[in-house]
Amino acid sequence: MGAVLAGAAVALPSAGRAVAAPASKARCGRAAPEVLAQSVGWVAKQIYYGEVSSSETRKDRHQVESNAPLLRAVAGDEQAATQTAVTSIVYSHTHIVRLRVSRGSKLLSDVGGPYVLAPLGGTLRLHGRVVGHYLLSVQDDLGYVKIETHFIGAPLVLRMGAKGVPVEGLLAPGPAAIPEHGPVTYKHVTYQAYSFNANAFPSGPLRISVLVPLPAGLSQERCAVVENSELADVARRAFGRLALSHVSYSTGVALVRTLTRGLLYVRAGSRQLAGSTNPGPARLPVSGSVRYRGISYEVFSFQAPGSVGTVRIYELFPA
């Protein structure tokens, strides 16, 4: 996604996450593992749901629904022509990784990879008349694993029923049983699991489980620090990956905010280059707290090289 921010660095405590000054001494205690897993799991869910509701996905659906060769082929019940049109769409450098087209109960074409998630269905119309239906996906299982690895970095297990999905990057074979939420041990390492239900292509359940490592001393932190420092670390990872795709600062801010919920600002010195609001706070500390528009926020930040020299990325969470 963006090459403006490569090699981002963030100040890290012994637990390996972004630093912010504590507002109180109350410890999270036994709740800390689940608080951490909830933060990680929320991001994992946003990555998945982004594949079914993003603006790019809407563009891909429009491309299918307005493709004249496809509509004519389906209306004429021409299987060979439908196959040609579907193949052309899938390999036209869009985000579509699989496209399945049918007319009534008859399957006319199904092109794309074998392990695909987040299917989206729609109707094909020619001159206002329904001529067929389609099912598409803009993400395969391997792509999801890569994004989760880049943005979160926690071990991941994908299963269809009791069967693991055979793609690279997963924890395999993984624990025999993984709870929806709770501790799980695998190869003598204890994790906190966060699992949620997704959809495989063309149908059927897909279970996504994130196994969250538990840093030493986690229970000694405030719950808000456990949650927010993890989300700030996701922001650091995400901006680092965005650096590879020449994404603008404003686009990066919008994308990362959907994953982490915080207010984000990119600044070169005191000059704001992009932000969730404009103008943002007049001054931002490297870490600590700030009051902005009548609300107190906890501040996390990290430096990154940019097109204008070194910039600093700030993320603010309600205190």
N, C-alpha and C positions, 0 to 999 in steps of 0.2 A: 503493500500500500504506500509507502512514502519514503523518499530518500533525503528528506531535509533534516532528519534527526538520527544520526548513526551513533552507536557506541554510548548510549546514555548511561550516566553513572549516578548513583544515589547513595547517600550516607546510610549505612546499615548498622543496627545494633547486633548483639550476639545472636539474637533469634533470626537474623538474616532479612529483616524487613525495614521499610523506610521509617525514619525517626521523626517523632513529633513530641513536643514537650507535654508531659502529663498534666491534666488540669486538677486531678485529685489522686489520692493514694489507694483508692479502693481497688482491690484485686479481682480479677475475673474468676479465679479459682477453678473449680471443677467444670464450670460452664465453658471454659476457654476452648477446648477442642471443638465443641459444637458451634460456637460462635465463629471460629475460624472456618470450619467446614461450610457453614451457611454462606459466608462471604465468597468462598471459592465456588461453591455450587451455584450461587446466583449468577456469577460471571459465566460459568459453563452453560447455564440455561440461556443467557442472553446471546451467546455465540450460536446456539442451536436455533433459537427463535428468530435470530437475524436472517436465517436462511429462508424463512417463509414470509417475512413481512417487510423486507427492506425495499428501498426505492429501486435498486437494481433488479430485484426479483420481479417487481411490478413491470419494469421495462421488458424483462424476458417473457413474461406472460403476454404482454401486448404484442411482442414480436411474433409469437406463435399464433395468436388469435387474429392477426392481420396479414399473415403470410398467404398471398394469393395463390401460388402454386399448391400449397398444402390444402387450402380450402377447396380448390377446384378438384384436386385428386380425391379428397375424402367425399365430396359431394357426388362424384362419379363412381365411387366404390372401386377406385383404381389402386390396387395394392402396390404395384411396382412404382407408380408415380408418387404414392404416399411415402413409400420407403425412401425414395430419392429426396423428397422434400424434407423429411424428418432428418435424414443424414446430413443434409446441407445445413439445417438449423443447428444441430448439435455440434457440428464442426465449423461453425462460422465465427469462432472466437468470442462467443457470448459466455455467460456464466452457466449455461445449461449443461449438465453432465449426463442427463438421461431424459428421453422424451418418448412417451408411449401414446399412440393414437388409435382410437377405435371408432367404429361406426356401428351403433347398436351393440349387439353382443359380439361382433366380429372384430378381432384385433388385426389392424392393418399394418402397424409398424411398432417396433420397440427397439430403440437404439441408445446405447450408453453402457456404462460400467455395471458390474454385477452387485457391488456393495454400495448402495446409495441410501441416503436418509432424507427426511423432511419432504415427502411428496406433496405436490400441489395439483389439484384437479381444476379443470375448466371446460367450457363449452366452446365448440367451433361453430360459427355461423357464417353463412354466405347469403348476402342480400337479405339479412334478417331471419333467415330460416336455419334452424338447427340441423347441422349435417353430421356432427360427430362430437367426440369428447377427447380430452387429452389429460395426461398426467405427466408432470415434469418435476425435476429436482435440480437445484443449482449447487448442491454439495454432495460429494461422496463421503463415505466413512473415513477414508484416508485423509481427505481435506480437513474434515472436522478435527481429527486427531492432531494434525499439524498445527492448526490454529490454536487448539487448547494447549498444546505443548509450548508454543511460542508465547502465548499470552498468560498462561497460568503455570505450566511446568509440573503439575502434579500427575502421578501415574493414573492411567485411564483404562477402564475395562468396558467393552461394548459386547452385549450378548443379546441374541435372539432366542428367547426361551433359555434353555440350558446350554446352548451352543454359542461359543465365542466367535466373533467376527474375525476372519483371517486377514487382517491388514497390519502393516508395519506400524510400530510405534506404540502398540498397546501392551499392557502388562499381561503376559501370557505364561501359563494358562490363567493366572490370577487365583484369588481365594475361591474355594469351592462354593461358599455362600457369602454374599455381601448384603448387609442390611441396607435399608433405605437411608437410615441415619444411625450412626453409632460406631463403636470401635471395631476394627477387624485386624487380624494379624496375618501377615503373609511373609514367609521366609524370615521369621524371627523379628520382623519389623511391625510395630503397631501403627496403624493409620486411623483416621476418622473418616468414615465413608459418607458420601453424599450421593444418592442415586435418584434418578428421575426417569420417567417414561417418555420415549420419543417414538417416532414412526419410521419403519423401514419401507423401502420401495419394492413393489408397488403397494403393499399393505402388510400389516402385522406389526406387533410390538417390537420395539428396540429399547433395551435397558442400558442407560448410560450411567456409569458409576465412576466418580472421582475419588481416589484414595489420597487423602490429604496428609502429608507428613506433619508430625507434631514437633516443633522446635523445643529445645530445652528451655525451661523457664517461662513457658507460655502462660501458665496459670498465675504468674506473678504480675502480669500486665493488667491494665484496665480492659474491660470488655470492648470499650470503644476503640482503644488502641489496637487490640487484636484485629477487630473488623476493619478499621480504616487503614491501618498500615498494610494489610493484605491487599486492599483495593488500590492503594497507592503503588504497591509493587506491581500490580497488574498494569497500571498506567505506565510505569517505567518500561516494562517489557513491551507493551503495545507501541509506545512511541519509538522504541528501538527498532521494532519490525516495520513500522510505517516509514522509517528512514530508507528502506530498500525500494520504495515504490514512488518516490517523488510526490507524495501527497502534500497538499498545502497545509499550513498550520491550522487554518480554520476547519478544514475537513478532518484533520486528525483530532482536534478538540471535540468536534461533534461526535465522532466515532467512539473515542475513548470514554466520553461521558455516558454513552449508552451502556457501556460495560461496567462503569464504576460508580455512577450516580453523583460524583462530586462536581464542584465547579472547577473548571480548568482554565489556566492562563499561561500563555507563552510570552516571556518578556526578555528583551535584550537590555540589560540595565533597568532603567525605570520606564522604558518604552514598551507598551503592550503591542505585540504582533498579532495576537489572536486571543480570544477568550470566550467563556460561556456568557459573559455580559460585557457590555461596552458603554462606558468605561468600567473597568473592574475596580477593586480597592486601590486607593491612592498609594498605599505602601503595603508591601507583603514581606514578612520575615521569612528567612530560610526555613525555619521551623518554629513551632509555638502556636500562638493564637492571634486572631485578628477579628475585629468587629466590622461588619459590612452590612449596610442597609438595615441596621437594627438587630442583626443576628450575629452571634458569636460563632466563629469557625475555628477548627483545628487545621493547621497548615502543614502539608508535606511538600517537599520539593526535591528536584534533582536537576543537574546540569546536563546539557547535550550540545554538541556542536551543530551549528545550523548555517544556512546560506549567508547570514549576516554576522557570523562569528559565533561565539559561545552564547547559548540562550539558557534560560532556566524555566523549567516547567513547574508550575505550582498547582497543587490540588487541595481544595478546601472542602471539609466536611463539617456539618453542623456539630458544635461542641455539646 
